[in-house]
């Protein structure tokens, strides 16, 4: 079955997906939409399809079988509503939104229609994370230390909370999702943040630092920290500690330390390619088994992120139910 795919958004992450899709058998790229039409034209020329400034016009003219949403966090809402109403399967990059209410409403509509979806938590497709998951199942870590210690990205909207949601929402969400995947659901969250230090960015209102403590249903504890104060990706990943075992999960490596020595493993496949193949295969066959993060699963991580922000605002620990809702 030939799948006609359109893409909304022509930024960095769209290029990762479009490069994969353009080389994939059974896929035809029919359009790329972005208000900055020069970028849409560039990507359409490079990967295929026609450029559009207006995503609504693209959907009406091209009538794609599936759509990729690679848009900034503040753009979500109308696009998903339109795709759900038209019953068009979609792949959406994280985060789902900057607020708590919108993804809840969209998830209800997706569930009611049974629409096929996938969300871009690509770390879950790493073969190294599969290896880490097997180790965790056997050894039950009691401590997790997570980090996203990085610099301020270039898009000017990123430093505004109403547009990006802040670093925890837009970046560290990968670490929270990985912690959920490997350790289970958190039952308690406490968080504190600092807004000082980003003096080179006039108009900035996001937190420069955030530190969160989690207690998981297994009893394990986690501490996840974020900062965008440094000038390079200093440390990004999740470190797990069990008896006589340290498992360091990073995007480009897995480090396993025991009293017998150390092993380092690198991913053998591109996780972006694997998540793209899984989504396209599901569109072609209807078999959703290879999709590791449908919208409903991504919503659980988004709920956790929203509780982190709420715990920061309230300045006290907050309890969570198993599906990530307020307890």
C-alpha positions in Angstrom: 0.0 0.0 0.0 1.3 3.4 -1.0 1.1 5.9 1.9 0.8 9.6 0.9 2.4 11.7 3.6 2.3 15.4 4.3 4.3 17.3 6.9 3.3 20.4 8.8 6.3 22.3 10.1 9.7 22.6 8.4 12.2 22.8 11.2 15.2 20.7 12.3 13.2 17.7 13.5 11.0 17.7 10.4 14.2 17.1 8.3 15.0 14.0 10.4 11.7 12.5 9.6 11.4 13.6 6.0 14.8 12.2 5.2 13.7 8.8 6.5 10.4 9.0 4.7 11.8 10.0 1.4 14.0 6.9 1.3 11.2 4.6 2.4 9.5 2.2 0.0 5.8 2.6 -0.1 5.8 6.3 0.9 5.1 9.3 -1.3 5.7 12.8 0.2 3.0 15.0 -1.2 3.5 18.3 0.7 5.3 20.3 3.3 3.6 23.3 5.0 5.2 26.1 7.0 4.3 29.8 7.3 7.9 30.5 6.4 7.3 29.4 2.8 11.0 29.5 1.9 11.6 26.6 4.3 8.7 24.6 3.0 10.0 25.1 -0.5 13.5 24.1 0.5 12.2 20.9 2.2 9.8 20.0 -0.6 12.6 20.4 -3.2 14.9 18.2 -1.1 12.5 15.5 0.0 9.5 15.6 -2.3 6.0 17.0 -2.5 4.8 20.6 -2.9 5.4 23.5 -0.6 2.5 25.3 1.2 2.3 28.3 3.6 -1.2 27.2 4.7 -1.5 23.7 6.2 -5.3 23.7 5.7 -4.9 24.3 2.0 -2.3 21.5 1.8 -4.7 19.0 3.5 -7.6 20.0 1.2 -5.6 19.8 -2.0 -3.3 16.8 -1.3 -5.7 14.7 0.9 -2.8 12.7 2.5 -3.2 9.3 4.1 -1.0 10.4 7.1 0.4 13.6 8.5 3.6 14.5 10.5 3.2 17.3 12.9 6.6 18.9 13.6 5.5 22.2 15.0 6.5 24.3 18.1 4.7 23.5 21.3 2.4 26.5 21.2 1.0 25.6 17.7 -0.9 22.5 18.8 -4.7 22.3 18.9 -6.3 23.3 15.6 -4.2 21.0 13.5 -4.9 17.9 15.7 -8.7 18.8 15.8 -8.7 19.0 12.0 -6.9 15.7 11.5 -9.1 13.9 14.1 -12.3 15.2 12.3 -10.9 14.0 9.0 -9.8 10.6 10.4 -6.2 11.2 9.2 -3.6 9.2 11.2 -0.9 11.5 12.5 2.6 11.4 14.0 3.2 14.3 16.4 6.5 15.4 17.9 6.7 16.0 21.6 5.7 17.9 23.7 1.9 17.6 23.2 1.3 21.2 24.3 2.4 23.8 26.8 -0.7 23.3 29.0 -2.5 20.4 30.7 -6.0 20.8 29.3 -5.5 20.6 25.5 -3.9 17.1 25.4 -6.6 15.8 27.6 -9.3 17.1 25.3 -7.5 15.8 22.2 -6.9 12.4 23.8 -10.6 12.0 24.4 -11.4 12.7 20.8 -8.6 10.3 19.6 -9.9 7.6 21.8 -13.5 8.1 20.7 -12.5 7.8 17.0 -9.9 5.1 17.4 -7.5 7.2 15.3 -4.0 5.9 14.7 -1.4 8.1 16.4 2.3 8.1 17.3 4.4 10.5 19.4 8.1 11.3 19.0 9.6 10.0 22.2 12.3 8.4 20.1 14.5 7.3 23.0 12.1 4.4 23.5 13.1 3.0 20.1 16.8 2.8 21.1 18.1 -0.8 21.1 20.3 0.3 24.0 17.2 1.2 26.0 15.8 -2.3 25.3 19.0 -3.7 26.9 18.6 -1.3 29.8 15.0 -2.4 30.3 16.0 -6.0 30.6 18.7 -5.2 33.2 16.2 -3.1 35.2 13.7 -5.9 35.2 16.3 -8.2 36.7 18.0 -5.9 39.1 15.3 -3.4 40.3 17.2 0.0 40.7 16.5 1.9 43.8 17.8 5.3 42.6 17.5 7.2 39.3 19.5 10.4 38.6 18.3 12.2 35.4 19.8 15.2 33.7 19.2 17.6 30.9 22.0 20.1 31.3 22.2 22.1 28.1 22.1 25.5 26.4 19.3 27.7 25.2 18.2 26.6 21.7 18.1 29.1 18.9 14.4 29.6 18.2 13.4 33.0 19.7 10.1 31.7 21.0 11.9 29.1 23.2 12.7 31.5 26.1 9.0 32.4 26.5 6.9 30.1 28.8 3.7 30.6 26.8 5.4 29.4 23.6 7.7 26.5 24.7 6.4 25.7 28.2 10.0 25.9 29.4 12.9 23.4 29.4 11.1 20.7 31.4 8.2 20.7 29.0 10.2 20.9 25.8 13.4 18.9 26.5 13.6 17.2 29.9 10.3 15.5 29.0 12.4 12.8 27.3 14.1 12.0 30.7 10.8 11.9 32.6 9.4 9.6 29.9 12.4 7.3 30.1 12.1 7.1 33.9 8.5 6.1 33.6 9.4 3.5 31.0 12.2 1.9 33.0 11.0 2.4 36.6 7.2 2.5 36.4 4.8 5.2 37.4 5.7 7.9 40.0 3.3 8.2 43.0 4.8 11.4 44.5 6.5 14.4 43.0 8.2 17.5 44.5 9.9 20.1 42.5 11.6 23.5 42.8 12.9 25.9 40.2 15.0 29.0 39.8 14.4 31.7 37.2 17.7 33.6 37.5 20.8 33.6 35.3 19.6 34.0 31.7 20.6 37.7 31.5 21.6 37.5 27.9 18.0 36.8 26.8 15.7 39.9 27.2 12.1 38.9 27.7 13.0 35.5 29.0 10.5 34.2 31.5 11.3 30.4 31.7 13.1 28.7 34.6 16.8 28.4 34.2 17.0 25.5 36.7 14.6 22.9 37.9 15.1 20.0 40.3 12.5 17.3 40.9 12.3 14.4 43.3 10.1 11.5 42.4 9.0 8.4 44.3 7.9 5.5 42.1 5.3 2.9 42.8 8.2 0.4 43.4 9.6 2.5 46.2 12.5 3.7 44.1 13.5 7.3 44.2 14.5 9.6 41.3 16.0 13.1 41.1 15.7 14.8 37.7 17.5 18.1 37.1 17.4 20.6 34.2 19.3 23.7 33.3 19.8 25.7 30.2 22.6 27.9 31.7 25.5 26.0 30.2 27.1 26.5 26.8 27.0 23.0 25.5 25.1 19.7 26.1 27.0 19.0 29.3 25.0 16.0 30.6 21.8 14.4 29.2 20.5 11.0 30.2 19.3 8.8 33.1 21.6 7.0 35.5 20.2 4.0 37.3 21.6 2.5 40.5 21.0 -1.0 41.8 23.0 -3.3 44.0 26.5 -3.7 42.4 25.1 -2.1 39.2 25.1 1.3 37.5 23.3 1.7 34.2 23.9 5.0 32.4 21.3 5.6 29.6 22.2 8.3 27.1 21.0 8.8 23.6 24.2 7.8 22.0 25.5 5.2 24.5 24.6 2.8 27.2 27.2 2.3 30.0 26.9 -0.7 32.3 29.2 -0.9 35.4 29.5 -3.8 37.8 32.2 -5.0 40.2 33.5 -7.2 37.2 34.1 -4.2 35.0 32.4 -1.9 32.5 30.6 -2.3 29.2 29.7 0.4 26.7 27.2 -0.1 24.0 26.2 2.2 21.1 22.9 2.1 19.3 22.9 0.0 16.2 19.9 1.6 14.6 18.6 5.1 14.2 15.6 5.5 16.6 14.0 8.1 14.4 14.0 5.7 11.5 12.5 2.9 13.7 9.7 5.1 14.9 9.0 6.3 11.4 8.9 2.7 10.1 6.6 1.7 12.9 4.1 4.5 12.1 4.1 3.9 8.4 3.7 0.2 8.8 0.8 0.7 11.1 -0.9 3.0 8.5 -0.3 0.4 5.8 -1.4 -2.6 7.7 -3.5 -1.4 10.6 -1.2 -3.3 13.0 -0.3 -0.9 15.8 1.9 -3.2 17.8 5.2 -1.6 16.8 4.2 1.9 17.9 5.7 2.3 21.3 4.2 5.7 22.2 0.7 6.3 21.0 -1.0 9.5 22.0 -2.5 8.0 25.2 0.9 6.8 26.4 2.5 10.2 25.7 -0.3 11.8 27.6 0.8 10.0 30.8 4.2 11.6 30.5 2.7 15.0 29.8 0.5 14.7 32.9 3.7 14.0 34.9 5.3 17.1 33.4 2.3 19.2 34.3 2.4 17.9 37.9 6.1 18.8 38.1 5.2 22.3 37.1 2.3 22.4 39.6 4.5 21.1 42.4 6.9 23.9 41.6 4.2 26.5 41.8 2.7 25.1 45.0 6.0 24.4 46.7 4.9 21.1 48.2 4.9 17.4 47.3 1.9 16.3 45.1 0.5 12.7 44.9 -0.3 11.1 41.6 -2.5 8.2 40.6 -1.1 5.4 38.4 -2.2 7.2 35.2 -0.5 10.4 36.2 -3.5 12.3 37.4 -3.7 14.3 40.6 -4.4 12.1 43.5 
